[in-house]
Amino acid sequence: MQDEKKNVERAYLIHIAAATLLVFLAGVFAAATTPYFGGPDERNHYNSVVRVVDGGGWPLPYEAGIEPSVHRAWLESGRTLSNVPAIDPIPLATDRSNLLAEFDNDISDIDNMVQHPPLYYFLTAGAVAAAGTDNLRWDQAFLLMRIFSVFLVSISVPAIAGTIRGLTRSRSLGIIGAYSLLTIPFFVGFAGLVSNDTLLVPTISGALYLLVRAWRKPHQMVGLFIAAGFVFGLALLTKGFALFAIPLVFGLSLVAAFRSTPRRKHWLLLGFIPSAVAALVGGWWWIRNLILIGSIQPSVAGNLRTPLSEPLADIDVLKYFAKFWLRLNSLFWARGVRPEDGGQTLPVVLVAIAGLVLVAAVIIVMFYSRHRAITLLLLSFPAIVIAVLFMNSYSVYEIYGVAERGVQGRYVFGGIVAYSMVFASLWGIIGRKLALRARSVAFTAVIVGSWLIAWAHNWWLLLSSWPNRYSSDSGAIGAATAYFDLPTFAYFALTTVALVTVALALVLSSRLAPGAGMAADFSDDQTLEAEPRVLNDESAEGRARK
């Protein structure tokens, strides 16, 4: 019996390793598919890393400009700048300039990324500096930054799986939660971009995992609470959206403390530990902003945007919300290569169906899941983010006349654990109704289906976006590999490794847990309880023995 449990645990670890590797491989594929500077605000994210590498540090908002070397890289990538002649022909990859190459120009663009905390940029700059900058071309550094972002997102996978497993008491649902990340094409796509959002995912996911683990391991609660607070503090040093996760972190801390130590009079005090530690690690940044800037976080445009002479009146709120929701939903599922860069958008109907399925899944989980309460708590974070995005977007539209400003699907990826929980809980409800053999089939089908969604989208992205105006007309694969200076077999190699990874994970897990062993708990029948605390001499039983 003990050997059987060990084998099932080994099978679980194999699947988590496989899911982590698949997210990494899919992210690297996406990183080598989107043209340089093609991601949201990617020029400015890249610029802030370059400035740190070059010793420019972290200036106050609106005091940081675009580095001359970044302007040069922008032009060499095939893009244009006002009042600056375009480079024609576009240089081959091997002829691109050095990362910190000089460039004489009088352009005064603002880098608005200094409105954010600097942790992501310093970490990424460290990765670039470790590679050596003397002979590093800007495109090589760019791809390295993207791959480092992929790494950051990938390390969140075990934490997400562990959170789902801890909350559902089901290994198989934890596995499904990990693979569910592949069902959002843009989640693995955004992982392959230079963006501080990619650090928000592992820090918040890691903090939630540690809190759930504290719930399950009350004898380790204080240490795990301190660790959770430290990791969440890193999230506060990454992006302002982490502030909206404070209610979730605090709420989950209180729940864990109360459920695990209900007889302790100081459970409320215990629940404050993660928040207090996080405030010390990362909360100081926001107090600094209040002191130096006069606001928690300055506006993206600052004083660069001119308001309307009169605010817009008679705005149809419901109509505006409908447009807001359509854009948010579209950019949540799939924001690939932009049309101006030669890309195609997924059919609106397909994206709309995906959004409706997600809404239906949330409703079903709220009515039928045995974990509806904790799922609702997890959903609170992305719900707050969406509400703030709408209010900000509506206010900007009313005052400045700019519609749907700042509405990005990636902004909710910091709370991706909630999506995985909904996905796993839905399959837990379905699994509750299935026989063991059917559970095993469904378990395998979900894993294979998740892999297919991610890789079908990646190949669609590659074949539909290349060649384009940045490349020669030598077929999709030839154009992309020449642009990114990769061997021609790179995309096939990534796909082959991913296919082998899925196959090996399924084969090895079936041998370690034959029959329906791995999928035996493919259900939400399990209930969450804390593991029993080891009795000591001060317990009731200890006093009785005395």
C-alpha positions in Angstrom: 0.0 0.0 0.0 2.9 2.3 0.9 4.6 1.6 -2.4 1.4 2.3 -4.3 1.1 5.7 -2.7 4.8 6.4 -3.5 4.2 5.4 -7.1 1.2 7.6 -7.4 3.1 10.5 -6.0 5.9 9.9 -8.5 3.4 9.9 -11.3 2.1 13.2 -10.0 5.6 14.7 -10.0 6.2 13.5 -13.5 3.1 15.2 -14.8 3.9 18.5 -13.0 7.4 18.4 -14.5 5.9 17.7 -17.9 3.4 20.5 -17.7 6.1 22.9 -16.6 8.3 21.9 -19.5 5.4 22.2 -21.9 4.6 25.7 -20.8 8.3 26.6 -21.2 8.6 25.1 -24.7 5.4 26.7 -25.8 6.6 30.1 -24.5 10.0 29.8 -26.2 8.1 28.9 -29.5 6.0 32.1 -29.0 9.1 34.1 -28.1 10.6 33.2 -31.5 7.5 33.9 -33.4 6.4 37.4 -32.4 8.6 40.1 -34.2 10.9 42.1 -31.9 9.0 45.0 -30.2 5.8 43.3 -31.2 4.4 42.7 -27.7 2.3 45.2 -25.7 4.6 48.1 -24.6 7.5 45.9 -25.4 9.8 48.6 -26.6 9.6 50.4 -23.2 9.9 47.2 -21.2 13.0 46.3 -23.3 14.3 49.9 -22.9 14.1 49.8 -19.1 16.1 46.5 -19.0 18.7 48.1 -21.3 19.0 51.2 -19.2 19.6 49.1 -16.0 22.2 47.0 -17.9 23.9 50.2 -18.9 24.0 51.5 -15.3 21.1 54.0 -15.7 19.2 52.7 -12.7 15.6 53.6 -12.0 14.7 57.3 -12.5 11.5 58.9 -11.3 8.5 58.7 -13.6 8.7 61.0 -16.7 12.5 61.4 -16.2 13.4 58.3 -18.2 13.8 58.5 -21.9 14.3 55.9 -24.6 18.0 54.9 -24.8 19.8 55.8 -28.1 20.7 52.1 -28.6 17.1 51.2 -28.3 16.2 53.7 -31.0 18.8 52.1 -33.2 17.6 48.6 -32.5 14.0 49.8 -33.3 15.1 51.0 -36.7 17.2 47.9 -37.4 14.2 45.7 -36.7 12.4 47.3 -39.6 10.3 49.8 -37.8 10.2 53.5 -38.3 10.6 56.7 -36.2 9.3 60.2 -37.0 11.9 62.5 -38.5 14.5 59.7 -38.8 15.2 58.0 -42.1 14.2 54.3 -42.2 16.9 51.7 -42.6 16.6 50.1 -46.1 17.3 47.3 -46.6 16.7 45.9 -43.1 20.0 44.4 -41.8 20.4 40.7 -41.6 20.5 39.2 -38.1 24.3 38.9 -38.2 24.7 42.6 -39.2 22.6 44.0 -36.3 24.3 46.3 -33.8 25.5 45.6 -30.3 23.1 45.8 -27.4 24.6 49.1 -26.2 25.6 50.6 -29.5 25.7 54.4 -29.8 23.2 56.2 -32.0 23.1 60.0 -32.6 19.6 61.4 -32.6 17.5 64.2 -31.1 14.5 62.1 -30.3 13.0 62.6 -26.8 10.6 59.7 -26.2 9.4 59.0 -22.7 9.8 55.5 -21.1 6.7 55.2 -18.9 7.8 51.8 -17.4 9.5 53.6 -14.5 5.9 54.1 -13.1 6.3 50.4 -12.0 8.5 49.0 -9.3 11.9 47.8 -10.7 12.2 44.2 -9.6 11.5 42.5 -13.0 13.8 44.8 -14.8 16.7 44.3 -12.4 16.3 40.5 -12.5 16.1 40.5 -16.3 19.1 42.8 -16.6 21.0 40.4 -14.4 20.3 37.6 -16.8 21.5 39.7 -19.7 24.6 40.9 -17.9 25.4 37.3 -17.0 25.5 36.5 -20.7 28.1 39.3 -21.3 27.3 42.5 -23.2 30.6 43.1 -25.0 29.7 41.0 -28.0 26.0 40.6 -27.5 23.8 41.9 -30.3 20.5 43.7 -29.4 18.4 40.9 -31.0 20.2 38.2 -29.0 19.7 40.2 -25.8 16.0 40.6 -26.7 15.5 36.9 -27.3 17.3 36.2 -24.0 15.0 38.6 -22.1 12.0 36.8 -23.6 13.3 33.4 -22.7 13.9 34.6 -19.2 10.3 35.8 -19.0 9.2 32.3 -20.2 11.3 30.8 -17.4 9.6 33.1 -14.8 6.1 32.0 -16.0 7.1 28.4 -16.1 8.2 28.2 -12.5 4.6 29.1 -11.5 3.3 25.8 -12.8 4.3 23.6 -9.8 2.9 26.3 -7.4 -0.4 26.4 -9.3 -0.7 22.6 -9.4 0.2 22.5 -5.7 -2.5 25.1 -4.8 -5.2 23.2 -6.7 -4.1 19.9 -5.2 -4.0 21.4 -1.7 -7.5 22.9 -2.0 -9.2 19.9 -3.7 -7.2 17.1 -2.0 -6.9 15.5 -5.5 -3.6 14.9 -7.3 -5.3 14.4 -10.6 -7.1 17.8 -10.3 -3.8 19.4 -9.4 -2.4 17.9 -12.6 -5.3 19.1 -14.7 -4.9 22.6 -13.2 -1.3 22.6 -14.4 -2.1 21.5 -17.9 -5.1 24.0 -18.0 -2.6 26.8 -18.6 -2.0 25.5 -22.1 -5.6 26.1 -23.0 -5.1 29.9 -23.0 -3.0 30.5 -26.1 -2.1 34.0 -25.1 -1.0 32.9 -21.6 1.9 30.9 -23.1 2.2 33.7 -25.8 2.6 36.5 -23.3 5.2 34.4 -21.4 7.4 34.9 -24.4 7.4 38.7 -24.3 9.5 41.2 -22.3 7.0 42.2 -19.7 6.9 42.7 -15.9 3.6 40.8 -15.9 5.6 37.6 -16.3 7.1 38.1 -12.8 3.7 38.8 -11.3 2.5 35.3 -12.2 5.0 33.2 -10.2 5.2 35.6 -7.2 1.4 35.7 -6.6 1.0 32.0 -7.5 3.9 31.1 -5.2 2.4 33.1 -2.3 -1.0 31.4 -2.7 0.6 28.0 -2.8 2.5 28.7 0.5 -0.7 29.9 2.2 -2.6 26.8 1.1 0.3 24.6 2.3 0.2 26.4 5.7 -3.5 25.5 5.8 -2.5 21.8 5.2 0.5 21.9 7.5 -0.5 23.8 10.6 2.7 22.7 12.5 4.7 24.6 9.9 2.3 27.6 9.7 4.5 30.4 11.0 7.4 29.6 8.7 5.1 29.1 5.7 3.3 32.4 6.5 6.6 34.3 6.6 7.6 32.7 3.3 4.3 33.5 1.7 4.6 37.1 2.9 8.1 37.4 1.5 7.1 36.1 -1.9 4.0 38.3 -2.0 6.3 41.2 -1.1 8.2 40.5 -4.3 4.9 40.7 -6.2 4.4 44.2 -4.6 7.9 45.1 -6.0 6.8 43.9 -9.5 3.6 45.7 -10.4 0.8 47.7 -9.0 -1.8 45.1 -9.8 -0.4 43.1 -6.8 -2.1 45.6 -4.6 -5.4 44.2 -5.7 -4.4 40.8 -4.5 -4.1 42.0 -0.9 -7.7 41.1 0.0 -7.2 37.6 -1.4 -3.9 37.0 0.4 -5.2 38.4 3.7 -8.5 36.5 3.4 -6.7 33.2 2.7 -4.3 33.8 5.5 -7.2 34.3 8.0 -9.0 31.2 6.7 -5.9 29.1 6.9 -5.1 30.4 10.5 -8.7 29.8 11.7 -9.3 26.5 10.1 -6.0 25.1 11.2 -5.9 26.5 14.8 -9.5 27.2 15.7 -8.9 26.8 19.5 -6.0 29.3 19.5 -7.0 32.7 20.8 -4.3 34.3 18.6 -5.4 32.9 15.2 -6.3 36.4 14.1 -2.8 37.6 14.9 -1.3 34.7 13.0 -3.4 35.7 10.0 -1.7 39.1 9.8 1.8 37.6 9.5 1.9 37.3 5.6 0.6 40.8 5.1 3.0 42.3 7.6 6.0 40.6 6.0 4.8 41.6 2.5 4.5 45.2 3.7 8.1 45.2 4.9 9.4 43.5 1.7 7.5 45.4 -0.9 5.0 47.7 0.6 7.6 50.4 1.2 7.7 51.1 -2.5 4.2 52.5 -2.6 4.8 54.6 0.5 7.8 56.0 -1.3 5.6 56.9 -4.3 3.3 58.8 -2.0 6.2 60.8 -0.6 8.1 61.5 -3.8 5.4 61.6 -6.4 2.2 62.4 -4.4 0.3 59.3 -5.7 0.4 55.5 -5.3 1.2 55.1 -9.0 1.4 57.9 -11.6 -0.7 57.8 -14.7 0.8 56.2 -17.8 0.5 59.4 -19.8 1.0 61.8 -16.9 0.7 65.3 -18.3 1.2 64.1 -21.9 -2.5 63.7 -22.6 -4.8 66.6 -23.1 -8.3 66.4 -21.6 -11.4 67.3 -23.6 -12.8 70.8 -23.1 -15.9 69.2 -21.6 -16.3 65.7 -20.3 -18.4 63.4 -22.5 -22.0 63.2 -21.4 -24.8 60.7 -22.0 -22.5 57.7 -22.3 -24.4 54.4 -22.6 -22.7 52.5 -19.8 -24.0 49.1 -20.8 -22.9 49.6 -24.4 -19.5 50.7 -23.2 -19.2 47.7 -20.9 -20.1 45.4 -23.7 -17.2 46.8 -25.8 -14.9 46.7 -22.8 -15.8 43.0 -22.2 -15.3 42.0 -25.8 -11.9 43.6 -25.9 -10.9 42.1 -22.6 -12.1 38.6 -23.6 -10.3 38.8 -26.9 -7.0 39.9 -25.4 -7.3 37.3 -22.7 -7.4 34.3 -25.0 -5.3 35.3 -28.0 -3.2 38.3 -28.7 -0.7 37.1 -31.2 1.2 39.0 -33.9 -0.4 42.3 -34.5 -2.0 42.8 -38.0 0.4 45.8 -38.7 3.2 43.3 -38.2 1.8 40.8 -40.6 -0.3 38.8 -38.1 -3.8 37.5 -38.3 -6.4 37.6 -35.5 -8.4 34.5 -34.4 -12.0 34.5 -35.6 -14.2 36.5 -33.3 -16.7 33.7 -33.0 -14.0 31.3 -31.7 -12.8 33.8 -29.1 -16.4 34.6 -28.1 -17.2 30.9 -27.7 -14.2 30.5 -25.4 -15.4 33.4 -23.3 -18.9 32.0 -23.0 -17.6 28.6 -22.0 -15.4 30.2 -19.3 -18.4 32.1 -17.9 -20.6 29.0 -18.0 -17.8 27.0 -16.2 -17.7 29.6 -13.4 -21.5 29.5 -13.0 -21.5 25.7 -12.9 -18.6 25.6 -10.4 -20.4 28.2 -8.2 -23.6 26.0 -8.1 -22.2 22.5 -8.1 -18.6 22.3 -6.9 -17.8 21.3 -3.4 -15.1 23.9 -3.4 -17.2 26.8 -4.5 -16.4 29.0 -1.5 -12.6 28.9 -1.9 -13.0 29.2 -5.7 -15.0 32.4 -5.1 -12.2 33.7 -2.9 -9.6 33.0 -5.6 -11.8 34.7 -8.2 -11.9 37.9 -6.1 -8.5 39.0 -7.3 -9.2 38.9 -11.0 -12.7 40.3 -10.4 -11.2 43.3 -8.6 -8.7 43.8 -11.4 -11.5 43.7 -14.0 -13.6 46.2 -12.0 -10.7 48.6 -11.7 -9.8 48.3 -15.4 -13.4 49.1 -16.3 -13.6 52.1 -14.0 -10.3 53.5 -15.2 -11.2 52.9 -18.9 -14.5 54.5 -18.5 -13.0 57.5 -16.7 -10.3 58.0 -19.4 -13.0 57.8 -22.1 -15.2 60.3 -20.3 -12.4 62.9 -19.6 -10.0 62.3 -22.6 -12.3 60.7 -25.2 -10.0 57.7 -25.6 -12.0 54.5 -25.6 -11.0 51.2 -23.9 -7.7 52.6 -22.7 -5.6 50.2 -20.7 -7.9 47.2 -21.3 -5.5 44.2 -21.6 -6.4 40.5 -21.0 -2.9 39.8 -19.6 -3.7 42.0 -16.6 -5.7 39.2 -15.0 -2.9 36.6 -15.5 -1.5 37.4 -12.1 -4.6 35.6 -10.8 -4.3 32.7 -13.1 -4.7 30.3 -10.2 -8.4 31.2 -10.2 -8.7 30.0 -13.9 -6.9 26.8 -13.1 -9.2 26.2 -10.1 -12.3 26.7 -12.1 -11.0 24.4 -14.9 -10.1 21.7 -12.4 -13.3 22.1 -10.4 -15.4 21.7 -13.5 -13.6 18.5 -14.4 -14.0 17.4 -10.7 -17.8 17.9 -11.0 -17.8 15.8 -14.3 -15.5 13.2 -12.8 -17.8 12.7 -9.8 -20.4 11.3 -12.3 -17.9 9.0 -14.1 -16.8 5.4 -13.5 -13.1 4.8 -12.9 -12.3 3.8 -16.5 -14.2 6.8 -17.9 -12.3 9.0 -15.4 -9.0 7.7 -16.8 -10.1 8.4 -20.4 -11.2 11.9 -19.5 -8.0 12.6 -17.6 -5.9 11.6 -20.6 -8.1 13.5 -23.0 -7.9 16.7 -21.1 -4.0 16.5 -21.0 -3.7 15.7 -24.7 -6.4 18.3 -25.6 -4.6 21.0 -23.6 -1.3 20.2 -25.4 -3.1 20.3 -28.8 -4.6 23.8 -28.2 -1.3 25.3 -27.3 0.7 23.9 -30.1 -2.0 24.3 -32.8 -2.1 28.0 -31.9 1.7 28.3 -32.0 1.9 26.8 -35.4 -1.0 28.8 -36.6 0.7 31.9 -35.3 3.9 31.0 -37.1 2.4 30.1 -40.5 -0.1 33.0 -40.6 2.4 35.7 -39.6 5.5 34.9 -41.6 6.9 36.0 -44.0 6.1 39.7 -43.4 7.5 43.1 -43.9 10.5 42.4 -41.6 11.7 39.3 -43.5 12.5 37.9 -46.8 9.9 36.1 -48.8 11.3 32.6 -48.2 8.3 30.7 -46.6 7.1 31.0 -43.1 9.7 28.8 -41.4 12.6 30.1 -43.5 11.6 33.8 -42.9 11.1 33.4 -39.2 14.3 31.4 -38.5 16.4 33.9 -40.6 14.8 36.8 -38.7 15.5 35.3 -35.3 18.8 33.8 -36.4 17.8 30.3 -35.5 18.5 26.9 -37.2 15.8 25.9 -39.6 14.8 22.9 -37.5 14.2 25.0 -34.3 10.4 25.0 -34.5 10.2 21.3 -35.3 12.6 20.5 -32.5 10.5 22.4 -30.0 7.4 20.6 -31.2 9.0 17.2 -31.1 10.3 17.6 -27.6 6.8 18.7 -26.5 5.2 15.7 -28.1 7.7 13.3 -26.5 7.2 15.0 -23.2 3.4 14.4 -23.3 3.8 10.9 -24.4 6.4 10.0 -21.8 4.4 11.6 -19.0 1.3 9.5 -19.9 3.3 6.3 -20.4 5.3 6.6 -17.2 2.4 7.6 -15.1 0.3 4.7 -16.4 3.0 2.3 -15.4 3.5 3.8 -12.0 -0.3 4.0 -11.4 -1.8 1.3 -13.7 -5.5 1.1 -14.5 -7.3 4.1 -13.2 -4.8 4.7 -10.4 -3.8 8.2 -11.4 -7.4 9.2 -12.1 -8.9 7.5 -9.1 -9.3 10.9 -7.4 -10.4 12.7 -10.6 -13.3 14.1 -8.7 -14.1 16.8 -6.2 -15.4 14.3 -3.6 -12.5 15.0 -1.3 -12.9 17.6 1.5 -10.3 20.0 2.8 -9.1 19.5 6.3 -5.9 20.4 8.0 -3.5 17.5 8.8 -3.7 16.6 12.5 -1.3 18.5 14.7 1.3 16.4 16.6 0.1 16.3 20.2 2.5 17.7 22.9 2.4 17.7 26.6 0.3 20.8 26.7 -2.6 19.2 24.7 -5.6 17.7 26.4 -4.3 14.2 25.7 -1.0 15.1 27.1 -2.5 16.5 30.3 -4.6 13.4 30.7 -1.5 11.2 30.5 0.1 13.3 33.2 
